[in-house]
Amino acid sequence: MTRTIPLLGMVLLAALPARAADWYVDASAAPGGDGSEGNPFRTINEVKTVLVTGDTVLVRDGVYNETVDFWHVEAGTGGRTTIKAAPGASPVVDGGGADSFVFHAGETHIMTFEGLTVSNAGGSGFHFYHADDGQVLGCKPESVGRAVDFYFSSRGYVSESDLQGGVSGRGSAGTNLENN
């Protein structure tokens, strides 16, 4: 009987759902961070090495000169993956004049971008490609070809965002725009 209790405890712990992680990004951080609150990543692209579905990325103040392609984010706890401004922060992600996009959710479903300013891209500020249920909340695209693009991505939602450049879609259904 004494052997059954530790085994039962291990089985019960294994049955608990994994907790989604919070990752931190700070443009002024030292290189080599681990993404923790006290030792954040320096670029948004660095978080891609650890990001799984259901995680949240909190982006602190600063200018991030990069384009970010979230292509096939690994399966994690499931649920919504969120890239957002840290509380009180106003980060700017500058695409550097790229012909394509600033943020791309490629075949990564249920993804949210929140409170971010994106700028300087000939294509889209936010591009969802075969990525259903994408959201853009309280974002500000500046100097981009299109603010948001849903390409074969259904049930997109854009709210409280500046839509300079407009919203486009192809092969998409059920996209909602509110309070923009």
MIKOLTI-471801 format. One line per 2 residues: number of its first residue (from 1); their letters; for each residue x, y, z of C-alpha. Coordinates in Angstrom, 3 decimals, m for minus. Example, Ala and Ser with C-alpha at 12.3 -4.5 7.8 and 13.67 -1.06 7.14 Angstrom:
BEGIN
1	AS	12.300/m4.500/7.800  13.670/m1.060/7.140
This chain:
BEGIN
1	MT	0.000/0.000/0.000  2.835/2.469/0.682
3	RT	4.005/2.153/m2.925  0.594/3.023/m4.321
5	IP	0.369/6.460/m2.708  3.533/7.943/m4.340
7	LL	2.511/6.436/m7.681  m1.015/7.827/m7.335
9	GM	0.447/11.262/m6.503  2.613/11.210/m9.637
11	VL	m0.361/10.206/m11.779  m2.471/13.040/m10.357
13	LA	0.319/15.600/m10.953  0.760/14.411/m14.530
15	AL	m2.971/14.904/m15.121  m2.852/18.609/m14.185
17	PA	m2.881/20.945/m17.191  0.360/22.778/m17.944
19	RA	0.306/26.485/m17.115  0.853/28.948/m19.924
21	AD	3.967/31.082/m19.525  4.476/34.846/m19.496
23	WY	7.531/36.075/m21.406  9.051/39.555/m21.223
25	VD	10.795/41.646/m23.877  12.659/44.916/m23.237
27	AS	14.572/46.785/m25.959  16.981/48.143/m23.333
29	AA	17.760/44.720/m21.798  21.228/43.208/m21.915
31	PG	21.740/40.552/m24.599  21.283/36.936/m23.552
33	GD	18.121/37.257/m21.456  15.977/34.251/m20.647
35	GS	12.613/35.986/m21.094  11.821/36.187/m17.395
37	EG	10.513/39.392/m15.833  13.919/40.145/m14.280
39	NP	16.005/39.057/m17.294  13.881/39.804/m20.383
41	FR	14.677/39.075/m23.999  16.016/42.041/m25.953
43	TI	14.019/41.412/m29.151  10.577/40.034/m29.886
45	NE	12.122/37.492/m32.254  14.033/35.914/m29.365
47	VK	10.782/34.821/m27.724  10.039/32.534/m30.691
49	TV	12.532/29.979/m29.313  10.330/29.348/m26.251
51	LV	6.820/30.464/m27.259  4.043/27.870/m27.312
53	TG	0.302/28.288/m27.779  m1.407/29.843/m24.787
55	DT	1.619/31.924/m23.744  1.637/35.710/m23.309
57	VL	4.473/38.008/m24.400  4.665/41.372/m22.599
59	VR	6.595/43.954/m24.624  8.041/46.881/m22.670
61	DG	8.709/50.426/m23.912  11.207/50.886/m26.709
63	VY	11.630/50.773/m30.457  12.039/47.273/m31.863
65	NE	13.585/47.305/m35.342  12.405/43.940/m36.608
67	TV	9.761/41.981/m38.444  8.369/39.006/m36.558
69	DF	7.075/35.828/m38.173  5.139/33.592/m35.786
71	WH	4.972/30.623/m38.144  3.572/27.420/m36.620
73	VE	3.879/28.298/m32.945  4.397/24.991/m31.138
75	AG	1.461/23.384/m29.384  1.375/24.134/m25.690
77	TG	m1.548/24.456/m23.309  m3.731/25.566/m26.181
79	GR	m5.785/28.680/m25.953  m4.960/32.182/m27.086
81	TT	m1.364/33.260/m27.690  m0.995/36.978/m26.950
83	IK	1.683/39.500/m27.906  0.941/42.751/m26.078
85	AA	2.318/45.925/m24.610  3.335/45.523/m20.987
87	PG	1.141/47.503/m18.554  1.787/51.232/m19.047
89	AS	4.129/50.637/m22.010  3.854/51.964/m25.584
91	PV	6.266/49.853/m27.653  6.880/50.583/m31.340
93	VD	7.802/47.788/m33.740  9.466/49.214/m36.861
95	GG	9.527/46.924/m39.875  12.423/48.862/m41.419
97	GA	10.672/49.367/m44.739  10.105/45.648/m45.352
99	DS	7.992/44.832/m48.400  6.030/42.260/m46.439
101	FV	4.739/42.613/m42.857  5.683/43.686/m39.354
103	FH	3.863/40.834/m37.555  2.851/37.588/m39.237
105	AG	0.738/34.802/m37.722  1.279/31.967/m40.173
107	ET	m0.844/28.898/m39.512  m0.915/29.877/m35.841
109	HI	m4.548/30.047/m34.759  m6.085/32.041/m31.899
111	MT	m3.425/34.760/m31.749  m3.865/38.289/m30.355
113	FE	m1.785/41.445/m30.822  m2.643/44.143/m28.291
115	GL	m1.544/47.721/m27.587  1.306/47.786/m30.121
117	TV	2.339/50.452/m32.613  3.701/48.975/m35.834
119	SN	5.318/51.041/m38.547  7.311/51.145/m41.718
121	AG	6.233/48.176/m43.864  5.088/48.105/m47.480
123	GS	2.805/45.163/m46.730  0.746/44.629/m43.595
125	GF	1.167/45.775/m40.046  m0.509/42.531/m38.949
127	HF	m0.840/39.628/m41.392  m2.833/36.509/m40.524
129	YH	m2.195/33.641/m42.973  m4.369/30.527/m42.552
131	AD	m4.689/31.623/m38.922  m8.286/31.637/m37.695
133	DG	m9.578/33.673/m34.737  m6.832/36.319/m34.905
135	QV	m7.323/39.559/m33.000  m5.850/43.049/m33.194
137	LG	m6.821/45.109/m30.148  m5.894/48.709/m29.434
139	CK	m3.055/48.763/m31.965  m1.766/51.597/m34.125
141	PE	m0.332/50.794/m37.566  1.621/53.728/m39.085
143	SV	3.176/53.960/m42.564  2.107/50.468/m43.600
145	GR	0.470/49.297/m46.825  m2.455/47.688/m44.969
147	AV	m3.198/47.849/m41.262  m4.481/44.272/m40.984
149	DF	m4.672/41.482/m43.548  m6.670/38.261/m43.057
151	YF	m5.629/35.783/m45.770  m7.731/32.612/m45.646
153	SS	m8.232/33.336/m41.950  m11.767/33.291/m40.571
155	RG	m13.378/34.969/m37.573  m10.826/37.783/m37.281
157	YV	m11.556/40.610/m34.874  m10.193/44.164/m34.863
159	SE	m11.190/46.605/m32.128  m10.060/49.976/m30.741
161	SD	m7.327/50.193/m33.405  m6.252/52.884/m35.848
163	LQ	m6.797/51.373/m39.260  m4.522/53.584/m41.379
165	GG	m4.071/51.476/m44.496  m7.357/49.609/m44.001
167	VS	m8.204/45.970/m43.457  m8.112/43.428/m46.247
169	GR	m9.017/39.803/m46.590  m9.074/36.994/m49.074
171	GS	m10.897/33.725/m48.600  m11.910/34.859/m45.106
173	AG	m15.290/34.844/m43.383  m16.732/36.338/m40.238
175	TN	m14.275/39.178/m39.677  m15.590/41.818/m37.244
177	LE	m14.449/45.423/m36.947  m15.596/47.384/m33.899
179	NN	m14.855/50.809/m32.402  m11.963/51.622/m34.730
